[in-house]
Amino acid sequence: MSESISLDVTGMKCGGCETNVKKKLDAMDGVVSVEAMHKENKVNVEFDSAVTNVEAISQAITDAGFVVG
């Protein structure tokens, strides 16, 4: 089942940061689409909840060097 979330993410300063977050999440099983917006400090993710979850997505963003929340 597909779900969408919008996360507040700080630490993204440019398009390169957006690309890093997008690449990290796109590599995850179950992630359908990612939109990262550094100016709004937002990351929108569509994902298959049968395969992954919000906690795993948040951890991947944290692992990429950014702060979720």
PyMOL Python script that loads the backbone (N, CA, C, O; Angstrom):
from pymol import cmd

cmd.read_pdbstr("""\
ATOM      1  N   MET A   1       0.842  -1.185   0.000  1.00  0.00           N
ATOM      2  CA  MET A   1       0.000   0.000   0.000  1.00  0.00           C
ATOM      3  C   MET A   1       0.884   1.244   0.000  1.00  0.00           C
ATOM      4  O   MET A   1       1.803   1.360   0.811  1.00  0.00           O
ATOM      5  N   SER A   2       0.609   2.150  -0.891  1.00  0.00           N
ATOM      6  CA  SER A   2       1.412   3.355  -1.028  1.00  0.00           C
ATOM      7  C   SER A   2       0.964   4.423  -0.036  1.00  0.00           C
ATOM      8  O   SER A   2      -0.228   4.687   0.123  1.00  0.00           O
ATOM      9  N   GLU A   3       1.952   5.031   0.631  1.00  0.00           N
ATOM     10  CA  GLU A   3       1.699   6.128   1.558  1.00  0.00           C
ATOM     11  C   GLU A   3       2.602   7.288   1.192  1.00  0.00           C
ATOM     12  O   GLU A   3       3.636   7.102   0.551  1.00  0.00           O
ATOM     13  N   SER A   4       2.206   8.491   1.603  1.00  0.00           N
ATOM     14  CA  SER A   4       3.032   9.678   1.393  1.00  0.00           C
ATOM     15  C   SER A   4       3.258  10.372   2.726  1.00  0.00           C
ATOM     16  O   SER A   4       2.353  10.455   3.556  1.00  0.00           O
ATOM     17  N   ILE A   5       4.483  10.873   2.924  1.00  0.00           N
ATOM     18  CA  ILE A   5       4.804  11.636   4.119  1.00  0.00           C
ATOM     19  C   ILE A   5       5.565  12.887   3.711  1.00  0.00           C
ATOM     20  O   ILE A   5       6.211  12.930   2.664  1.00  0.00           O
ATOM     21  N   SER A   6       5.474  13.893   4.552  1.00  0.00           N
ATOM     22  CA  SER A   6       6.254  15.111   4.386  1.00  0.00           C
ATOM     23  C   SER A   6       7.041  15.300   5.673  1.00  0.00           C
ATOM     24  O   SER A   6       6.463  15.439   6.751  1.00  0.00           O
ATOM     25  N   LEU A   7       8.359  15.305   5.553  1.00  0.00           N
ATOM     26  CA  LEU A   7       9.223  15.416   6.725  1.00  0.00           C
ATOM     27  C   LEU A   7       9.927  16.769   6.739  1.00  0.00           C
ATOM     28  O   LEU A   7      10.347  17.271   5.697  1.00  0.00           O
ATOM     29  N   ASP A   8      10.051  17.356   7.933  1.00  0.00           N
ATOM     30  CA  ASP A   8      10.864  18.552   8.110  1.00  0.00           C
ATOM     31  C   ASP A   8      12.313  18.089   8.234  1.00  0.00           C
ATOM     32  O   ASP A   8      12.640  17.281   9.104  1.00  0.00           O
ATOM     33  N   VAL A   9      13.177  18.600   7.364  1.00  0.00           N
ATOM     34  CA  VAL A   9      14.582  18.193   7.353  1.00  0.00           C
ATOM     35  C   VAL A   9      15.452  19.441   7.343  1.00  0.00           C
ATOM     36  O   VAL A   9      15.339  20.275   6.444  1.00  0.00           O
ATOM     37  N   THR A  10      16.319  19.571   8.341  1.00  0.00           N
ATOM     38  CA  THR A  10      17.230  20.712   8.387  1.00  0.00           C
ATOM     39  C   THR A  10      18.630  20.256   8.011  1.00  0.00           C
ATOM     40  O   THR A  10      18.987  19.085   8.142  1.00  0.00           O
ATOM     41  N   GLY A  11      19.410  21.219   7.541  1.00  0.00           N
ATOM     42  CA  GLY A  11      20.786  20.941   7.149  1.00  0.00           C
ATOM     43  C   GLY A  11      20.996  20.932   5.653  1.00  0.00           C
ATOM     44  O   GLY A  11      22.137  20.981   5.194  1.00  0.00           O
ATOM     45  N   MET A  12      19.916  20.870   4.872  1.00  0.00           N
ATOM     46  CA  MET A  12      20.055  20.938   3.417  1.00  0.00           C
ATOM     47  C   MET A  12      20.263  22.397   3.027  1.00  0.00           C
ATOM     48  O   MET A  12      19.435  23.255   3.333  1.00  0.00           O
ATOM     49  N   LYS A  13      21.379  22.672   2.349  1.00  0.00           N
ATOM     50  CA  LYS A  13      21.713  24.058   2.023  1.00  0.00           C
ATOM     51  C   LYS A  13      21.660  24.379   0.531  1.00  0.00           C
ATOM     52  O   LYS A  13      21.688  25.546   0.141  1.00  0.00           O
ATOM     53  N   CYS A  14      21.581  23.325  -0.313  1.00  0.00           N
ATOM     54  CA  CYS A  14      21.671  23.573  -1.758  1.00  0.00           C
ATOM     55  C   CYS A  14      21.080  22.404  -2.537  1.00  0.00           C
ATOM     56  O   CYS A  14      20.619  21.418  -1.962  1.00  0.00           O
ATOM     57  N   GLY A  15      21.106  22.539  -3.832  1.00  0.00           N
ATOM     58  CA  GLY A  15      20.623  21.475  -4.692  1.00  0.00           C
ATOM     59  C   GLY A  15      21.417  20.189  -4.539  1.00  0.00           C
ATOM     60  O   GLY A  15      20.874  19.097  -4.707  1.00  0.00           O
ATOM     61  N   GLY A  16      22.700  20.310  -4.221  1.00  0.00           N
ATOM     62  CA  GLY A  16      23.526  19.128  -4.006  1.00  0.00           C
ATOM     63  C   GLY A  16      23.042  18.329  -2.801  1.00  0.00           C
ATOM     64  O   GLY A  16      23.039  17.098  -2.821  1.00  0.00           O
ATOM     65  N   CYS A  17      22.633  19.040  -1.752  1.00  0.00           N
ATOM     66  CA  CYS A  17      22.077  18.375  -0.567  1.00  0.00           C
ATOM     67  C   CYS A  17      20.785  17.650  -0.934  1.00  0.00           C
ATOM     68  O   CYS A  17      20.552  16.522  -0.500  1.00  0.00           O
ATOM     69  N   GLU A  18      19.959  18.300  -1.727  1.00  0.00           N
ATOM     70  CA  GLU A  18      18.715  17.680  -2.187  1.00  0.00           C
ATOM     71  C   GLU A  18      19.026  16.388  -2.942  1.00  0.00           C
ATOM     72  O   GLU A  18      18.371  15.366  -2.739  1.00  0.00           O
ATOM     73  N   THR A  19      20.029  16.446  -3.812  1.00  0.00           N
ATOM     74  CA  THR A  19      20.418  15.281  -4.594  1.00  0.00           C
ATOM     75  C   THR A  19      20.907  14.159  -3.691  1.00  0.00           C
ATOM     76  O   THR A  19      20.576  12.995  -3.918  1.00  0.00           O
ATOM     77  N   ASN A  20      21.693  14.493  -2.667  1.00  0.00           N
ATOM     78  CA  ASN A  20      22.186  13.470  -1.737  1.00  0.00           C
ATOM     79  C   ASN A  20      21.038  12.760  -1.039  1.00  0.00           C
ATOM     80  O   ASN A  20      21.037  11.533  -0.935  1.00  0.00           O
ATOM     81  N   VAL A  21      20.059  13.524  -0.559  1.00  0.00           N
ATOM     82  CA  VAL A  21      18.903  12.926   0.115  1.00  0.00           C
ATOM     83  C   VAL A  21      18.123  12.058  -0.874  1.00  0.00           C
ATOM     84  O   VAL A  21      17.733  10.934  -0.558  1.00  0.00           O
ATOM     85  N   LYS A  22      17.906  12.591  -2.056  1.00  0.00           N
ATOM     86  CA  LYS A  22      17.138  11.850  -3.067  1.00  0.00           C
ATOM     87  C   LYS A  22      17.816  10.532  -3.426  1.00  0.00           C
ATOM     88  O   LYS A  22      17.153   9.497  -3.498  1.00  0.00           O
ATOM     89  N   LYS A  23      19.131  10.557  -3.650  1.00  0.00           N
ATOM     90  CA  LYS A  23      19.865   9.336  -3.995  1.00  0.00           C
ATOM     91  C   LYS A  23      19.783   8.308  -2.864  1.00  0.00           C
ATOM     92  O   LYS A  23      19.581   7.119  -3.112  1.00  0.00           O
ATOM     93  N   LYS A  24      19.939   8.771  -1.631  1.00  0.00           N
ATOM     94  CA  LYS A  24      19.904   7.864  -0.476  1.00  0.00           C
ATOM     95  C   LYS A  24      18.542   7.184  -0.372  1.00  0.00           C
ATOM     96  O   LYS A  24      18.464   5.977  -0.143  1.00  0.00           O
ATOM     97  N   LEU A  25      17.476   7.953  -0.540  1.00  0.00           N
ATOM     98  CA  LEU A  25      16.138   7.387  -0.408  1.00  0.00           C
ATOM     99  C   LEU A  25      15.740   6.567  -1.631  1.00  0.00           C
ATOM    100  O   LEU A  25      15.084   5.534  -1.495  1.00  0.00           O
ATOM    101  N   ASP A  26      16.128   7.014  -2.817  1.00  0.00           N
ATOM    102  CA  ASP A  26      15.810   6.256  -4.039  1.00  0.00           C
ATOM    103  C   ASP A  26      16.436   4.861  -4.007  1.00  0.00           C
ATOM    104  O   ASP A  26      15.920   3.934  -4.632  1.00  0.00           O
ATOM    105  N   ALA A  27      17.540   4.712  -3.285  1.00  0.00           N
ATOM    106  CA  ALA A  27      18.222   3.421  -3.197  1.00  0.00           C
ATOM    107  C   ALA A  27      17.501   2.447  -2.257  1.00  0.00           C
ATOM    108  O   ALA A  27      17.813   1.256  -2.244  1.00  0.00           O
ATOM    109  N   MET A  28      16.559   2.936  -1.488  1.00  0.00           N
ATOM    110  CA  MET A  28      15.845   2.084  -0.536  1.00  0.00           C
ATOM    111  C   MET A  28      14.737   1.294  -1.213  1.00  0.00           C
ATOM    112  O   MET A  28      14.011   1.817  -2.059  1.00  0.00           O
ATOM    113  N   ASP A  29      14.617   0.032  -0.832  1.00  0.00           N
ATOM    114  CA  ASP A  29      13.490  -0.778  -1.301  1.00  0.00           C
ATOM    115  C   ASP A  29      12.202  -0.184  -0.750  1.00  0.00           C
ATOM    116  O   ASP A  29      12.122   0.172   0.426  1.00  0.00           O
ATOM    117  N   GLY A  30      11.202  -0.083  -1.606  1.00  0.00           N
ATOM    118  CA  GLY A  30       9.900   0.396  -1.179  1.00  0.00           C
ATOM    119  C   GLY A  30       9.648   1.877  -1.396  1.00  0.00           C
ATOM    120  O   GLY A  30       8.505   2.327  -1.313  1.00  0.00           O
ATOM    121  N   VAL A  31      10.704   2.647  -1.674  1.00  0.00           N
ATOM    122  CA  VAL A  31      10.521   4.075  -1.931  1.00  0.00           C
ATOM    123  C   VAL A  31      10.103   4.256  -3.384  1.00  0.00           C
ATOM    124  O   VAL A  31      10.782   3.795  -4.302  1.00  0.00           O
ATOM    125  N   VAL A  32       8.971   4.936  -3.578  1.00  0.00           N
ATOM    126  CA  VAL A  32       8.410   5.134  -4.908  1.00  0.00           C
ATOM    127  C   VAL A  32       8.898   6.449  -5.519  1.00  0.00           C
ATOM    128  O   VAL A  32       9.309   6.482  -6.679  1.00  0.00           O
ATOM    129  N   SER A  33       8.853   7.537  -4.732  1.00  0.00           N
ATOM    130  CA  SER A  33       9.306   8.835  -5.231  1.00  0.00           C
ATOM    131  C   SER A  33       9.776   9.703  -4.075  1.00  0.00           C
ATOM    132  O   SER A  33       9.360   9.533  -2.929  1.00  0.00           O
ATOM    133  N   VAL A  34      10.668  10.649  -4.417  1.00  0.00           N
ATOM    134  CA  VAL A  34      11.237  11.555  -3.419  1.00  0.00           C
ATOM    135  C   VAL A  34      11.277  12.953  -4.005  1.00  0.00           C
ATOM    136  O   VAL A  34      11.672  13.144  -5.155  1.00  0.00           O
ATOM    137  N   GLU A  35      10.868  13.926  -3.210  1.00  0.00           N
ATOM    138  CA  GLU A  35      11.027  15.337  -3.565  1.00  0.00           C
ATOM    139  C   GLU A  35      11.680  16.022  -2.380  1.00  0.00           C
ATOM    140  O   GLU A  35      11.086  16.103  -1.305  1.00  0.00           O
ATOM    141  N   ALA A  36      12.911  16.523  -2.566  1.00  0.00           N
ATOM    142  CA  ALA A  36      13.636  17.229  -1.509  1.00  0.00           C
ATOM    143  C   ALA A  36      13.715  18.705  -1.881  1.00  0.00           C
ATOM    144  O   ALA A  36      14.057  19.054  -3.011  1.00  0.00           O
ATOM    145  N   MET A  37      13.396  19.563  -0.926  1.00  0.00           N
ATOM    146  CA  MET A  37      13.369  21.008  -1.165  1.00  0.00           C
ATOM    147  C   MET A  37      14.128  21.721  -0.046  1.00  0.00           C
ATOM    148  O   MET A  37      13.615  21.892   1.060  1.00  0.00           O
ATOM    149  N   HIS A  38      15.366  22.135  -0.358  1.00  0.00           N
ATOM    150  CA  HIS A  38      16.185  22.737   0.696  1.00  0.00           C
ATOM    151  C   HIS A  38      15.654  24.091   1.166  1.00  0.00           C
ATOM    152  O   HIS A  38      15.796  24.427   2.342  1.00  0.00           O
ATOM    153  N   LYS A  39      15.052  24.865   0.284  1.00  0.00           N
ATOM    154  CA  LYS A  39      14.546  26.179   0.684  1.00  0.00           C
ATOM    155  C   LYS A  39      13.379  26.075   1.655  1.00  0.00           C
ATOM    156  O   LYS A  39      13.194  26.948   2.503  1.00  0.00           O
ATOM    157  N   GLU A  40      12.596  25.014   1.532  1.00  0.00           N
ATOM    158  CA  GLU A  40      11.452  24.793   2.422  1.00  0.00           C
ATOM    159  C   GLU A  40      11.790  23.864   3.589  1.00  0.00           C
ATOM    160  O   GLU A  40      10.964  23.660   4.478  1.00  0.00           O
ATOM    161  N   ASN A  41      13.008  23.298   3.589  1.00  0.00           N
ATOM    162  CA  ASN A  41      13.406  22.310   4.607  1.00  0.00           C
ATOM    163  C   ASN A  41      12.416  21.159   4.680  1.00  0.00           C
ATOM    164  O   ASN A  41      12.022  20.735   5.766  1.00  0.00           O
ATOM    165  N   LYS A  42      12.013  20.652   3.507  1.00  0.00           N
ATOM    166  CA  LYS A  42      11.024  19.570   3.424  1.00  0.00           C
ATOM    167  C   LYS A  42      11.527  18.452   2.520  1.00  0.00           C
ATOM    168  O   LYS A  42      12.240  18.681   1.543  1.00  0.00           O
ATOM    169  N   VAL A  43      11.134  17.243   2.878  1.00  0.00           N
ATOM    170  CA  VAL A  43      11.334  16.088   2.016  1.00  0.00           C
ATOM    171  C   VAL A  43      10.009  15.349   1.959  1.00  0.00           C
ATOM    172  O   VAL A  43       9.488  14.911   2.985  1.00  0.00           O
ATOM    173  N   ASN A  44       9.468  15.213   0.760  1.00  0.00           N
ATOM    174  CA  ASN A  44       8.231  14.466   0.548  1.00  0.00           C
ATOM    175  C   ASN A  44       8.591  13.106  -0.025  1.00  0.00           C
ATOM    176  O   ASN A  44       9.356  13.003  -0.984  1.00  0.00           O
ATOM    177  N   VAL A  45       8.029  12.064   0.573  1.00  0.00           N
ATOM    178  CA  VAL A  45       8.363  10.706   0.157  1.00  0.00           C
ATOM    179  C   VAL A  45       7.083   9.900  -0.033  1.00  0.00           C
ATOM    180  O   VAL A  45       6.204   9.890   0.829  1.00  0.00           O
ATOM    181  N   GLU A  46       6.995   9.231  -1.167  1.00  0.00           N
ATOM    182  CA  GLU A  46       5.940   8.247  -1.388  1.00  0.00           C
ATOM    183  C   GLU A  46       6.609   6.886  -1.281  1.00  0.00           C
ATOM    184  O   GLU A  46       7.645   6.646  -1.900  1.00  0.00           O
ATOM    185  N   PHE A  47       6.011   5.992  -0.491  1.00  0.00           N
ATOM    186  CA  PHE A  47       6.636   4.705  -0.244  1.00  0.00           C
ATOM    187  C   PHE A  47       5.598   3.609  -0.064  1.00  0.00           C
ATOM    188  O   PHE A  47       4.429   3.874   0.218  1.00  0.00           O
ATOM    189  N   ASP A  48       6.047   2.379  -0.231  1.00  0.00           N
ATOM    190  CA  ASP A  48       5.211   1.196  -0.038  1.00  0.00           C
ATOM    191  C   ASP A  48       5.353   0.777   1.415  1.00  0.00           C
ATOM    192  O   ASP A  48       6.415   0.308   1.824  1.00  0.00           O
ATOM    193  N   SER A  49       4.291   0.943   2.199  1.00  0.00           N
ATOM    194  CA  SER A  49       4.345   0.671   3.634  1.00  0.00           C
ATOM    195  C   SER A  49       4.486  -0.808   3.954  1.00  0.00           C
ATOM    196  O   SER A  49       4.755  -1.169   5.099  1.00  0.00           O
ATOM    197  N   ALA A  50       4.310  -1.669   2.959  1.00  0.00           N
ATOM    198  CA  ALA A  50       4.531  -3.100   3.163  1.00  0.00           C
ATOM    199  C   ALA A  50       6.018  -3.443   3.096  1.00  0.00           C
ATOM    200  O   ALA A  50       6.428  -4.533   3.495  1.00  0.00           O
ATOM    201  N   VAL A  51       6.826  -2.500   2.587  1.00  0.00           N
ATOM    202  CA  VAL A  51       8.250  -2.758   2.379  1.00  0.00           C
ATOM    203  C   VAL A  51       9.134  -1.934   3.311  1.00  0.00           C
ATOM    204  O   VAL A  51      10.142  -2.437   3.806  1.00  0.00           O
ATOM    205  N   THR A  52       8.771  -0.681   3.556  1.00  0.00           N
ATOM    206  CA  THR A  52       9.569   0.197   4.419  1.00  0.00           C
ATOM    207  C   THR A  52       8.635   1.032   5.281  1.00  0.00           C
ATOM    208  O   THR A  52       7.413   0.931   5.171  1.00  0.00           O
ATOM    209  N   ASN A  53       9.227   1.866   6.149  1.00  0.00           N
ATOM    210  CA  ASN A  53       8.414   2.670   7.059  1.00  0.00           C
ATOM    211  C   ASN A  53       9.064   4.030   7.310  1.00  0.00           C
ATOM    212  O   ASN A  53      10.183   4.295   6.872  1.00  0.00           O
ATOM    213  N   VAL A  54       8.336   4.876   8.019  1.00  0.00           N
ATOM    214  CA  VAL A  54       8.802   6.244   8.274  1.00  0.00           C
ATOM    215  C   VAL A  54      10.112   6.233   9.060  1.00  0.00           C
ATOM    216  O   VAL A  54      10.996   7.049   8.797  1.00  0.00           O
ATOM    217  N   GLU A  55      10.243   5.323  10.015  1.00  0.00           N
ATOM    218  CA  GLU A  55      11.454   5.266  10.830  1.00  0.00           C
ATOM    219  C   GLU A  55      12.685   4.965   9.968  1.00  0.00           C
ATOM    220  O   GLU A  55      13.732   5.588  10.145  1.00  0.00           O
ATOM    221  N   ALA A  56      12.563   4.022   9.046  1.00  0.00           N
ATOM    222  CA  ALA A  56      13.682   3.671   8.170  1.00  0.00           C
ATOM    223  C   ALA A  56      14.031   4.834   7.239  1.00  0.00           C
ATOM    224  O   ALA A  56      15.205   5.097   6.980  1.00  0.00           O
ATOM    225  N   ILE A  57      13.017   5.518   6.745  1.00  0.00           N
ATOM    226  CA  ILE A  57      13.233   6.670   5.869  1.00  0.00           C
ATOM    227  C   ILE A  57      13.934   7.783   6.641  1.00  0.00           C
ATOM    228  O   ILE A  57      14.892   8.376   6.144  1.00  0.00           O
ATOM    229  N   SER A  58      13.464   8.069   7.846  1.00  0.00           N
ATOM    230  CA  SER A  58      14.080   9.095   8.689  1.00  0.00           C
ATOM    231  C   SER A  58      15.530   8.743   8.999  1.00  0.00           C
ATOM    232  O   SER A  58      16.398   9.615   8.980  1.00  0.00           O
ATOM    233  N   GLN A  59      15.796   7.472   9.284  1.00  0.00           N
ATOM    234  CA  GLN A  59      17.154   7.042   9.595  1.00  0.00           C
ATOM    235  C   GLN A  59      18.062   7.213   8.386  1.00  0.00           C
ATOM    236  O   GLN A  59      19.218   7.607   8.541  1.00  0.00           O
ATOM    237  N   ALA A  60      17.571   6.929   7.196  1.00  0.00           N
ATOM    238  CA  ALA A  60      18.373   7.100   5.980  1.00  0.00           C
ATOM    239  C   ALA A  60      18.735   8.565   5.769  1.00  0.00           C
ATOM    240  O   ALA A  60      19.850   8.874   5.348  1.00  0.00           O
ATOM    241  N   ILE A  61      17.803   9.466   6.057  1.00  0.00           N
ATOM    242  CA  ILE A  61      18.083  10.902   5.931  1.00  0.00           C
ATOM    243  C   ILE A  61      19.117  11.320   6.961  1.00  0.00           C
ATOM    244  O   ILE A  61      20.025  12.092   6.654  1.00  0.00           O
ATOM    245  N   THR A  62      18.985  10.815   8.187  1.00  0.00           N
ATOM    246  CA  THR A  62      19.963  11.099   9.243  1.00  0.00           C
ATOM    247  C   THR A  62      21.336  10.566   8.863  1.00  0.00           C
ATOM    248  O   THR A  62      22.346  11.240   9.067  1.00  0.00           O
ATOM    249  N   ASP A  63      21.375   9.352   8.307  1.00  0.00           N
ATOM    250  CA  ASP A  63      22.634   8.753   7.868  1.00  0.00           C
ATOM    251  C   ASP A  63      23.305   9.569   6.761  1.00  0.00           C
ATOM    252  O   ASP A  63      24.526   9.540   6.611  1.00  0.00           O
ATOM    253  N   ALA A  64      22.495  10.294   5.992  1.00  0.00           N
ATOM    254  CA  ALA A  64      23.022  11.149   4.920  1.00  0.00           C
ATOM    255  C   ALA A  64      23.584  12.465   5.480  1.00  0.00           C
ATOM    256  O   ALA A  64      24.179  13.252   4.744  1.00  0.00           O
ATOM    257  N   GLY A  65      23.392  12.699   6.791  1.00  0.00           N
ATOM    258  CA  GLY A  65      23.979  13.879   7.426  1.00  0.00           C
ATOM    259  C   GLY A  65      23.014  15.013   7.708  1.00  0.00           C
ATOM    260  O   GLY A  65      23.439  16.139   7.968  1.00  0.00           O
ATOM    261  N   PHE A  66      21.724  14.733   7.659  1.00  0.00           N
ATOM    262  CA  PHE A  66      20.733  15.786   7.884  1.00  0.00           C
ATOM    263  C   PHE A  66      19.874  15.457   9.101  1.00  0.00           C
ATOM    264  O   PHE A  66      19.884  14.328   9.592  1.00  0.00           O
ATOM    265  N   VAL A  67      19.145  16.437   9.575  1.00  0.00           N
ATOM    266  CA  VAL A  67      18.343  16.279  10.793  1.00  0.00           C
ATOM    267  C   VAL A  67      16.865  16.256  10.441  1.00  0.00           C
ATOM    268  O   VAL A  67      16.352  17.168   9.792  1.00  0.00           O
ATOM    269  N   VAL A  68      16.191  15.203  10.876  1.00  0.00           N
ATOM    270  CA  VAL A  68      14.757  15.064  10.653  1.00  0.00           C
ATOM    271  C   VAL A  68      14.028  15.523  11.916  1.00  0.00           C
ATOM    272  O   VAL A  68      14.377  15.135  13.031  1.00  0.00           O
ATOM    273  N   GLY A  69      12.997  16.368  11.710  1.00  0.00           N
ATOM    274  CA  GLY A  69      12.208  16.766  12.864  1.00  0.00           C
ATOM    275  C   GLY A  69      12.059  18.182  13.057  1.00  0.00           C
ATOM    276  O   GLY A  69      11.408  18.610  14.010  1.00  0.00           O
TER     277      GLY A  69
END
""", "prot")
cmd.dss("prot")
cmd.show_as("cartoon", "prot")
cmd.util.cbc("prot")
cmd.orient("prot")
